[in-house]
Amino acid sequence: MASERPEIPSENESSARFSTGPSRRQLLAALGALGIGSIVFQRALIAQAQPAASVTPEMVKQAEWIAGLNLSEEDRKTTAQALQRLLGQLQTLRQVKLDNSVAPAVCFNPAPWQTHAAGRPRGSVCPSEQVAPKRPDSTETLAFLPVSDLAALLRTRQVSSMELTKLYLQRLRQFDPMLHCVVTYTEELALKQAEQADREIAAGRYRGPLHGIPWGAKDLIAYPGYRTTWGAAPFRDQILHTKATVAQRLEDAGAVLVAKLTLGALAMGDKWFGGMTRTPWNPKLGSSGSSAGSAAATAAGLVGFGIGSETLGSIVSPSRQCGTTGLRPTYGRVSRYGCMSLAWSMDKLGPITRSVEDCALVLGAIHGSDGLDGAAVDRPFTWPLGRDIRSLRVGYIEGQKAARERQELEVLRDLGVKLVPIKLPEKQNMWALTLILDAEAATVFDDITRQGITEGLNDWPRTFRLGQFIPAVEYLRANRIRMQLMQEMEEVMSKVDLYVGGNDLLLTNMTGHPTLILPNGFQKRGETDMPVSLTFTGRLYGETELLAVGHAYQQATGFHLRRPPMEKLLASKENGKT
């Protein structure tokens, strides 16, 4: 018969346990989901003993309920002996200092059945329209232009990078008190980069569509000489001397970094050590997160584009709340070197912009391996699509809603694509797979858990503590189920080039598929019109087709052209109405 489950300590008891030192009784009560062969099982039992005491068979017995085991007395005795020997090994391992940048010696591959040859061609990327628009009369309109239009104005020297940079810096300072989207201004760097861009463009050394475009970096992207705070109070003064690959590649493309933008603490939500980032559509509401500042600033016309990251919704969610167009690329498309790690097998970087084509232009600059992130691969990306969009097959999810009632399908029919009904893979209790994220995040931030640091970290401390008790056996079991999902998803995607809609946030973050989110109308929320969004999901490394359909859909609907009433909101704030 299995042992009875002891009472789990309260959150306050748990916090006290980590900060003041655990008693044997408290640690026994806190053990969770252990397996006889796992390091977690062994470590938890060892923790019951005082430093000079021995691991006993009784300690093993009292932990059996967690793993659902019922060992014999002989098994308990031999397990206790083995754990005693392991005690010194674990203590030695814990003395090794591991920086956040050190990844484990395993690497997630979303497409193990595909060959990833090094040195593949990158592909070519250019705006779909080469004719430059006329410069708008107002700076407000100029600030909201998509990158594709700003690039054309810069290329034809109707506007300078210095003018754009000063405009965006001015708007950031004007609206940040309302949106709380800026952590650090990089003005000195920005002005130098803008001056260089103007000089090069004037001399005919045009680098491409991002040359001279001001952008903002989610503040988990390191840049030398500036803070990289991860949005969390314990790291608010942290300066990393690394330049993230994504920042280097944008610099090589001639883009201008104007600010480090907010993220929820350690990439959770929209609450950071400076407050809560707000959506420009209604500053009474949060922007969602964790790429909070990148979405809010882009939506408000405070930067040309932003770079965000996603582990489980951090590009999709704020893009939905702020009405931006966001691309979460295929896992491994973009190097994460120099960026905060949260979950090694799930972290991804991608652009947050005001149009689908802008996502393509930014992805063209930042994708590819760098020899520094083991997950980053070279796969060609080309823009625009080199064939008729009507040759593409677009899936839609069966059973969600009658196909004839779905307005997005009518738009797609008018575009001429072939619509194919599909059914996504399903697993009972799929959300149980989030233990993968929990275990990896707990490992990444093991040091702050052991130091008892909990303030200003949103709900992470609870997750980090939970992750300490996930056995290696269960973590690997979850990843085996993940492999099943990947294989099932590959079968589904063999029938289509991409699909529209779907309640697939966890599924696609587990399988690594790229997702595009874009505005798809507005609805009343209280007295405010708030954006409604639509997602498209593509094949692994199929961003060209994904973005091509998204771009055509966006051009047909025009929802991305509506912008939040910034001046009106500012006036209301000054009058004390918001």
C-alpha positions as CSV (number, residue, x, y, z in Angstrom):
1,M,0.0,0.0,0.0
2,A,1.3,3.5,-0.9
3,S,2.2,5.9,1.9
4,E,-0.3,8.6,2.8
5,R,0.4,12.0,1.2
6,P,1.5,14.5,3.8
7,E,0.2,18.0,4.0
8,I,1.8,20.5,1.5
9,P,3.0,23.7,3.2
10,S,1.4,27.0,2.5
11,E,3.0,29.6,0.2
12,N,4.3,31.6,3.2
13,E,5.7,28.4,4.8
14,S,7.3,27.6,1.5
15,S,8.9,31.0,1.2
16,A,10.1,30.9,4.8
17,R,11.6,27.4,4.1
18,F,13.9,28.8,1.4
19,S,14.9,31.9,3.3
20,T,15.5,30.6,6.8
21,G,16.5,27.0,6.2
22,P,14.3,24.0,6.1
23,S,13.3,21.7,8.8
24,R,13.2,17.9,8.1
25,R,9.4,17.9,8.5
26,Q,8.9,20.8,6.1
27,L,11.1,19.3,3.4
28,L,9.3,16.0,3.7
29,A,6.0,17.7,3.2
30,A,7.2,19.7,0.2
31,L,8.6,16.8,-1.9
32,G,6.7,16.6,-5.2
33,A,6.4,14.0,-8.0
34,L,9.6,12.1,-7.4
35,G,10.9,8.9,-9.1
36,I,13.3,6.4,-7.7
37,G,15.8,6.8,-10.4
38,S,15.8,10.6,-10.6
39,I,18.3,13.1,-9.2
40,V,15.3,15.0,-7.8
41,F,14.3,11.9,-5.7
42,Q,17.8,11.4,-4.5
43,R,18.3,15.1,-3.7
44,A,15.1,15.5,-1.9
45,L,15.8,12.6,0.4
46,I,19.3,13.8,1.1
47,A,17.8,17.2,2.0
48,Q,16.0,15.5,4.9
49,A,19.2,14.8,6.7
50,Q,21.2,17.2,8.8
51,P,24.7,17.9,7.3
52,A,26.2,15.4,9.7
53,A,23.4,12.9,9.6
54,S,22.8,9.9,7.4
55,V,20.1,9.2,4.8
56,T,17.9,6.5,6.4
57,P,15.5,3.9,5.0
58,E,12.8,5.7,6.9
59,M,13.4,8.9,4.9
60,V,13.0,6.9,1.7
61,K,9.7,5.4,3.0
62,Q,8.3,8.8,3.8
63,A,8.9,10.0,0.3
64,E,7.4,7.1,-1.6
65,W,3.9,8.6,-1.9
66,I,5.3,11.2,-4.2
67,A,6.5,8.8,-6.8
68,G,3.6,6.3,-6.3
69,L,6.2,3.7,-5.2
70,N,6.0,1.0,-2.6
71,L,9.5,-0.3,-1.9
72,S,10.6,-3.3,0.1
73,E,12.7,-2.7,3.2
74,E,15.7,-4.0,1.4
75,D,15.1,-1.6,-1.5
76,R,14.8,1.3,1.0
77,K,18.1,0.3,2.6
78,T,20.1,0.1,-0.6
79,T,18.5,3.3,-2.0
80,A,19.5,5.1,1.2
81,Q,23.0,3.9,0.9
82,A,23.3,5.0,-2.7
83,L,21.8,8.4,-1.8
84,Q,24.3,8.8,1.0
85,R,27.1,8.3,-1.5
86,L,25.5,10.8,-3.8
87,L,25.3,13.5,-1.2
88,G,28.9,14.6,-1.7
89,Q,28.5,14.6,-5.5
90,L,25.4,16.9,-5.4
91,Q,27.1,19.3,-3.0
92,T,30.1,19.5,-5.3
93,L,27.9,20.2,-8.4
94,R,26.1,23.0,-6.6
95,Q,29.3,24.8,-6.0
96,V,29.8,25.2,-9.8
97,K,28.7,28.8,-10.8
98,L,26.4,28.6,-13.9
99,D,25.6,31.8,-15.7
100,N,22.2,32.3,-17.3
101,S,23.9,32.0,-20.7
102,V,25.1,28.4,-20.1
103,A,22.8,26.0,-21.9
104,P,22.6,22.3,-21.2
105,A,24.4,19.8,-23.4
106,V,21.2,18.8,-25.1
107,C,19.5,20.7,-27.9
108,F,15.9,20.6,-29.0
109,N,15.3,20.1,-32.8
110,P,11.8,20.7,-34.0
111,A,12.4,18.7,-37.2
112,P,14.8,15.8,-36.5
113,W,13.6,14.1,-39.7
114,Q,15.0,17.0,-41.8
115,T,18.6,17.6,-42.7
116,H,20.1,20.8,-41.4
117,A,23.2,21.4,-43.5
118,A,25.5,24.3,-42.4
119,G,26.1,27.1,-44.7
120,R,22.9,27.0,-46.7
121,P,22.0,30.1,-48.6
122,R,20.1,32.7,-46.6
123,G,17.7,33.6,-49.4
124,S,17.0,37.1,-50.6
125,V,14.7,39.6,-49.0
126,C,13.4,42.9,-50.4
127,P,10.2,45.0,-50.2
128,S,7.4,43.8,-52.5
129,E,6.9,47.4,-53.7
130,Q,9.9,49.4,-54.9
131,V,8.1,52.7,-55.6
132,A,8.6,55.2,-52.8
133,P,5.5,56.9,-51.4
134,K,5.3,60.6,-50.9
135,R,6.4,61.8,-47.5
136,P,3.4,62.5,-45.4
137,D,2.7,66.1,-44.2
138,S,2.4,65.2,-40.5
139,T,5.1,63.7,-38.2
140,E,2.3,61.7,-36.5
141,T,1.5,59.9,-39.8
142,L,5.2,59.5,-40.5
143,A,5.7,57.8,-37.1
144,F,3.0,55.2,-37.8
145,L,4.3,54.3,-41.3
146,P,5.3,50.6,-41.7
147,V,9.0,49.8,-42.1
148,S,8.5,49.2,-45.9
149,D,7.4,52.8,-46.4
150,L,10.0,54.3,-44.0
151,A,12.7,52.3,-45.9
152,A,11.6,53.8,-49.2
153,L,11.6,57.3,-47.8
154,L,15.0,56.8,-46.4
155,R,16.4,55.2,-49.6
156,T,15.1,58.2,-51.7
157,R,16.3,60.6,-49.0
158,Q,12.9,62.2,-48.4
159,V,13.6,61.7,-44.8
160,S,16.8,61.1,-42.8
161,S,17.6,58.5,-40.2
162,M,18.5,61.3,-37.8
163,E,15.1,62.9,-38.3
164,L,13.3,59.6,-37.7
165,T,15.5,58.8,-34.7
166,K,14.8,62.1,-33.0
167,L,11.1,61.8,-33.8
168,Y,10.9,58.4,-32.2
169,L,13.0,59.4,-29.2
170,Q,10.7,62.4,-28.7
171,R,7.6,60.2,-28.9
172,L,9.0,57.7,-26.5
173,R,9.5,60.4,-23.9
174,Q,6.1,61.9,-24.6
175,F,4.1,58.8,-24.3
176,D,6.1,56.6,-21.9
177,P,4.6,58.2,-18.8
178,M,1.3,56.9,-20.0
179,L,2.4,53.5,-21.4
180,H,5.4,52.6,-19.1
181,C,7.1,50.8,-22.0
182,V,10.7,52.0,-21.7
183,V,13.4,50.7,-19.4
184,T,16.4,52.5,-20.8
185,Y,16.9,55.1,-23.6
186,T,19.9,54.4,-25.8
187,E,20.0,57.9,-27.2
188,E,23.7,58.4,-27.5
189,L,24.1,55.1,-29.4
190,A,21.0,55.9,-31.5
191,L,22.3,59.3,-32.6
192,K,25.6,57.8,-33.6
193,Q,24.0,55.0,-35.6
194,A,21.6,57.4,-37.3
195,E,24.4,59.8,-38.3
196,Q,26.3,56.8,-39.8
197,A,23.3,55.6,-41.6
198,D,22.6,59.0,-43.2
199,R,26.3,59.3,-44.2
200,E,26.3,55.8,-45.8
201,I,23.0,56.3,-47.7
202,A,24.1,59.7,-49.0
203,A,27.3,58.0,-50.3
204,G,25.3,55.3,-52.1
205,R,26.2,52.5,-49.6
206,Y,22.6,51.4,-48.9
207,R,22.5,48.3,-46.8
208,G,18.9,47.3,-47.3
209,P,15.4,48.0,-46.0
210,L,16.3,48.3,-42.3
211,H,19.0,50.9,-43.0
212,G,18.4,53.9,-40.8
213,I,15.2,52.4,-39.2
214,P,14.9,53.0,-35.4
215,W,13.9,50.0,-33.4
216,G,13.4,48.9,-29.8
217,A,14.8,45.8,-28.0
218,K,12.9,43.8,-25.4
219,D,15.1,44.2,-22.4
220,L,16.3,40.7,-22.2
221,I,18.5,41.4,-25.3
222,A,22.0,42.4,-24.2
223,Y,23.8,45.4,-25.5
224,P,27.2,46.5,-24.1
225,G,27.1,49.7,-22.1
226,Y,23.4,49.5,-21.3
227,R,21.4,47.8,-18.6
228,T,19.8,44.5,-19.4
229,T,17.3,44.2,-16.5
230,W,15.1,41.2,-17.6
231,G,12.3,43.4,-16.2
232,A,13.0,42.1,-12.6
233,A,14.0,44.1,-9.6
234,P,16.9,41.8,-8.6
235,F,18.5,42.5,-12.0
236,R,17.6,46.2,-12.5
237,D,21.2,47.3,-12.4
238,Q,22.6,44.4,-14.4
239,I,25.0,45.3,-17.3
240,L,26.0,42.5,-19.6
241,H,29.1,43.0,-21.8
242,T,27.7,40.8,-24.5
243,K,26.1,42.0,-27.7
244,A,23.2,39.7,-28.6
245,T,23.4,38.2,-32.1
246,V,20.0,39.7,-32.9
247,A,21.3,43.2,-32.0
248,Q,24.4,42.7,-34.0
249,R,22.6,41.6,-37.0
250,L,20.2,44.5,-36.9
251,E,23.2,46.8,-36.5
252,D,24.8,45.2,-39.5
253,A,21.6,45.9,-41.4
254,G,21.9,49.5,-40.5
255,A,19.0,49.7,-38.0
256,V,19.1,52.2,-35.1
257,L,18.6,51.1,-31.5
258,V,16.6,53.8,-29.7
259,A,15.5,52.0,-26.5
260,K,15.5,48.9,-24.3
261,L,11.8,48.2,-23.9
262,T,9.9,46.6,-21.0
263,L,9.0,43.0,-20.3
264,G,7.2,41.4,-17.4
265,A,9.6,40.3,-14.7
266,L,11.7,37.4,-16.1
267,A,9.5,37.2,-19.1
268,M,6.1,36.8,-17.4
269,G,3.2,39.2,-18.1
270,D,3.3,43.0,-18.3
271,K,4.3,43.8,-14.7
272,W,7.9,44.9,-14.2
273,F,9.9,46.7,-11.6
274,G,8.8,50.1,-13.0
275,G,5.1,49.3,-13.0
276,M,2.7,47.8,-15.6
277,T,3.1,48.4,-19.3
278,R,-0.2,49.6,-20.9
279,T,-1.9,49.1,-24.2
280,P,-2.1,52.3,-26.3
281,W,-5.7,51.4,-27.2
282,N,-6.8,51.8,-23.5
283,P,-4.1,52.8,-21.0
284,K,-6.3,51.6,-18.2
285,L,-5.5,48.1,-19.4
286,G,-2.2,46.2,-19.4
287,S,-0.5,45.4,-22.6
288,S,-0.1,41.8,-21.8
289,G,3.3,40.2,-22.2
290,S,5.9,39.4,-21.8
291,S,7.0,41.4,-24.8
292,A,5.0,44.2,-23.4
293,G,7.1,47.2,-24.3
294,S,7.9,46.0,-27.8
295,A,4.2,45.6,-28.6
296,A,3.0,48.8,-26.9
297,A,5.7,51.0,-28.4
298,T,5.2,49.6,-31.9
299,A,1.4,50.0,-31.7
300,A,1.8,53.6,-30.5
301,G,4.2,54.6,-33.2
302,L,7.1,55.1,-30.9
303,V,9.5,52.9,-32.8
304,G,9.8,51.6,-36.3
305,F,9.6,48.0,-35.0
306,G,10.4,46.0,-31.9
307,I,12.0,42.6,-31.2
308,G,10.2,40.4,-28.8
309,S,10.6,36.8,-27.5
310,E,8.2,34.0,-26.9
311,T,8.4,30.9,-24.7
312,L,4.6,30.4,-24.3
313,G,2.6,33.4,-25.7
314,S,4.9,36.3,-25.2
315,I,4.7,37.6,-28.8
316,V,1.2,36.4,-29.6
317,S,-0.5,37.7,-26.4
318,P,0.8,41.3,-26.4
319,S,0.3,41.6,-30.2
320,R,-3.3,40.6,-29.7
321,Q,-3.8,43.2,-26.8
322,C,-1.9,46.0,-28.6
323,G,-3.1,45.3,-32.2
324,T,0.3,44.8,-33.7
325,T,1.5,42.2,-36.2
326,G,3.8,39.7,-34.6
327,L,5.8,36.8,-36.0
328,R,7.0,33.9,-33.7
329,P,9.4,32.2,-36.1
330,T,10.2,28.5,-36.2
331,Y,12.2,27.4,-33.2
332,G,15.8,27.8,-34.1
333,R,15.3,30.3,-36.9
334,V,16.8,33.2,-34.9
335,S,19.8,32.9,-32.6
336,R,19.1,33.7,-28.9
337,Y,22.8,34.3,-28.1
338,G,23.0,37.2,-25.7
339,C,19.4,37.0,-24.6
340,M,18.0,35.8,-21.3
341,S,17.2,32.1,-21.2
342,L,14.0,30.9,-19.7
343,A,13.3,27.5,-21.2
344,W,16.0,26.3,-23.6
345,S,13.8,24.1,-25.7
346,M,11.1,26.7,-26.1
347,D,12.6,30.2,-26.3
348,K,12.3,32.1,-29.6
349,L,12.9,35.6,-30.8
350,G,10.8,37.4,-33.4
351,P,9.6,40.8,-34.8
352,I,6.7,42.9,-33.6
353,T,5.7,45.3,-36.3
354,R,2.8,47.3,-37.9
355,S,2.5,45.1,-41.0
356,V,3.1,41.5,-42.2
357,E,5.7,42.7,-44.7
358,D,7.6,44.4,-42.0
359,C,7.9,41.0,-40.2
360,A,9.4,39.6,-43.4
361,L,11.9,42.4,-43.7
362,V,13.1,42.1,-40.1
363,L,13.2,38.3,-40.2
364,G,15.4,38.6,-43.4
365,A,18.0,40.4,-41.3
366,I,18.0,38.4,-38.1
367,H,17.6,34.7,-39.1
368,G,20.3,32.0,-39.4
369,S,22.9,30.2,-37.3
370,D,25.8,32.1,-35.7
371,G,27.8,29.3,-34.1
372,L,26.9,30.7,-30.7
373,D,23.4,29.2,-30.2
374,G,23.4,25.5,-30.8
375,A,19.7,25.5,-31.7
376,A,20.0,28.2,-34.5
377,V,20.0,26.8,-38.0
378,D,20.6,28.0,-41.5
379,R,17.4,27.6,-43.6
380,P,16.6,29.9,-46.6
381,F,14.1,32.6,-46.2
382,T,12.9,34.5,-49.3
383,W,10.6,37.5,-49.6
384,P,8.4,38.1,-51.5
385,L,6.9,34.8,-52.4
386,G,8.1,33.7,-55.8
387,R,4.9,32.1,-57.0
388,D,1.2,32.7,-57.3
389,I,-0.5,32.7,-53.9
390,R,-3.4,30.8,-55.4
391,S,-1.1,27.7,-55.5
392,L,-1.1,27.6,-51.6
393,R,-3.2,25.3,-49.5
394,V,-4.6,26.9,-46.3
395,G,-6.1,24.7,-43.6
396,Y,-8.9,25.6,-41.3
397,I,-9.9,23.8,-38.2
398,E,-12.9,21.5,-38.5
399,G,-15.6,21.9,-35.9
400,Q,-14.8,25.3,-34.5
401,K,-17.5,27.1,-36.4
402,A,-19.4,26.5,-39.6
403,A,-17.0,27.4,-42.4
404,R,-19.6,29.5,-44.1
405,E,-19.9,31.7,-41.0
406,R,-16.1,32.4,-40.7
407,Q,-15.4,35.8,-42.3
408,E,-11.7,35.1,-42.5
409,L,-12.4,32.1,-44.8
410,E,-14.5,34.3,-47.1
411,V,-11.5,36.6,-47.4
412,L,-9.2,33.7,-48.1
413,R,-11.6,32.3,-50.7
414,D,-11.6,35.6,-52.5
415,L,-7.8,35.5,-52.5
416,G,-8.0,32.3,-54.4
417,V,-6.1,29.9,-52.0
418,K,-7.3,26.4,-51.7
419,L,-9.1,25.8,-48.3
420,V,-8.5,22.4,-46.7
421,P,-10.3,21.2,-43.5
422,I,-7.8,19.8,-40.9
423,K,-7.9,18.5,-37.4
424,L,-5.0,19.4,-35.1
425,P,-3.4,16.7,-32.8
426,E,-5.0,16.3,-29.5
427,K,-3.6,14.9,-26.3
428,Q,-5.5,14.5,-23.1
429,N,-4.4,17.1,-20.5
430,M,-2.0,18.6,-23.0
431,W,-1.3,21.5,-20.6
432,A,0.5,18.9,-18.4
433,L,3.4,19.3,-20.8
434,T,4.1,22.8,-19.4
435,L,6.1,20.9,-16.8
436,I,8.8,21.0,-19.5
437,L,8.8,24.8,-19.2
438,D,8.6,24.7,-15.4
439,A,11.6,22.3,-15.1
440,E,13.8,24.2,-17.5
441,A,12.9,27.6,-15.9
442,A,13.6,26.2,-12.4
443,T,17.0,25.1,-13.6
444,V,17.8,28.4,-15.3
445,F,17.0,30.3,-12.1
446,D,18.0,27.7,-9.6
447,D,20.5,30.1,-8.0
448,I,17.9,32.7,-7.0
449,T,15.6,30.0,-5.6
450,R,18.4,28.8,-3.4
451,Q,19.2,32.4,-2.3
452,G,15.5,32.9,-1.3
453,I,15.0,35.8,-3.7
454,T,11.2,36.2,-4.4
455,E,10.4,39.9,-4.5
456,G,9.5,41.5,-7.8
457,L,9.4,38.2,-9.8
458,N,5.6,38.0,-10.4
459,D,4.5,34.3,-9.9
460,W,7.8,32.8,-10.8
461,P,9.0,31.8,-7.3
462,R,6.2,29.3,-7.0
463,T,7.0,27.8,-10.4
464,F,10.7,27.7,-9.6
465,R,10.1,25.8,-6.3
466,L,7.7,23.4,-8.1
467,G,10.3,22.8,-10.8
468,Q,12.8,21.6,-8.2
469,F,10.7,18.6,-7.6
470,I,10.0,17.4,-11.2
471,P,12.0,14.2,-11.7
472,A,14.2,13.7,-14.7
473,V,12.0,10.6,-15.5
474,E,8.9,12.8,-15.8
475,Y,10.6,15.6,-17.7
476,L,11.8,13.0,-20.3
477,R,8.4,11.4,-20.4
478,A,6.8,14.7,-21.2
479,N,9.4,15.2,-24.0
480,R,8.6,11.8,-25.4
481,I,5.0,12.8,-25.6
482,R,6.1,16.0,-27.1
483,M,7.9,14.0,-29.9
484,Q,4.6,12.2,-30.6
485,L,2.9,15.6,-31.0
486,M,5.7,16.7,-33.3
487,Q,5.2,13.7,-35.5
488,E,1.4,14.0,-35.5
489,M,1.8,17.7,-36.4
490,E,4.1,16.9,-39.3
491,E,1.5,14.6,-40.7
492,V,-1.2,17.3,-40.5
493,M,1.1,19.9,-42.1
494,S,2.0,17.6,-45.0
495,K,-1.5,18.3,-46.2
496,V,-1.3,22.1,-46.2
497,D,1.2,25.0,-46.5
498,L,-0.3,26.7,-43.4
499,Y,-3.6,27.0,-41.5
500,V,-5.7,29.8,-40.1
501,G,-7.0,30.0,-36.5
502,G,-6.9,27.2,-34.0
503,N,-6.5,27.0,-30.2
504,D,-2.9,26.0,-30.6
505,L,-0.7,28.2,-28.5
506,L,0.7,25.4,-26.4
507,L,0.8,22.9,-29.2
508,T,2.8,25.1,-31.6
509,N,5.2,26.3,-28.9
510,M,5.9,22.6,-28.1
511,T,6.3,21.6,-31.7
512,G,8.2,24.8,-32.8
513,H,6.0,25.8,-35.6
514,P,5.9,29.5,-36.7
515,T,2.8,31.6,-36.0
516,L,1.8,34.9,-37.4
517,I,-0.7,37.1,-35.5
518,L,-2.3,40.2,-37.1
519,P,-5.2,42.6,-36.4
520,N,-8.6,41.3,-37.6
521,G,-11.1,43.9,-36.6
522,F,-12.2,45.7,-33.4
523,Q,-14.8,45.1,-30.7
524,K,-16.1,47.2,-27.9
525,R,-14.6,46.5,-24.5
526,G,-16.4,49.0,-22.2
527,E,-16.2,52.3,-23.9
528,T,-13.1,51.5,-25.9
529,D,-12.7,49.8,-29.3
530,M,-10.1,47.1,-28.8
531,P,-8.3,45.1,-31.5
532,V,-9.3,41.6,-32.4
533,S,-6.6,39.3,-33.9
534,L,-6.2,36.3,-36.1
535,T,-3.4,33.8,-36.3
536,F,-1.9,31.8,-39.1
537,T,0.5,28.9,-38.5
538,G,3.0,27.6,-41.0
539,R,5.1,24.6,-41.7
540,L,8.5,24.4,-39.9
541,Y,10.7,26.9,-41.7
542,G,7.8,27.8,-43.9
543,E,7.7,31.5,-43.0
544,T,7.7,32.6,-46.7
545,E,4.4,31.0,-47.4
546,L,3.0,31.9,-44.0
547,L,3.8,35.6,-44.4
548,A,2.7,35.7,-48.1
549,V,-0.9,34.6,-47.1
550,G,-0.8,36.9,-44.1
551,H,0.3,39.8,-46.2
552,A,-2.4,39.2,-48.8
553,Y,-5.0,38.9,-46.1
554,Q,-3.8,42.1,-44.5
555,Q,-3.9,44.0,-47.7
556,A,-7.4,42.8,-48.4
557,T,-8.8,43.8,-44.9
558,G,-6.8,46.8,-43.9
559,F,-7.3,46.4,-40.2
560,H,-3.6,47.1,-39.5
561,L,-4.0,50.6,-40.8
562,R,-6.1,51.8,-37.9
563,R,-4.0,53.3,-35.2
564,P,-4.7,54.1,-31.5
565,P,-5.7,57.8,-30.8
566,M,-2.5,58.8,-29.1
567,E,-3.0,62.5,-29.0
568,K,-6.6,62.1,-27.7
569,L,-5.4,59.7,-25.0
570,L,-2.7,62.1,-24.0
571,A,-5.2,65.0,-23.8
572,S,-7.5,62.9,-21.7
573,K,-4.6,62.0,-19.3
574,E,-3.7,65.6,-18.9
575,N,-7.4,66.4,-18.1
576,G,-7.4,63.6,-15.5
577,K,-9.8,61.3,-17.3
578,T,-7.5,58.3,-17.7
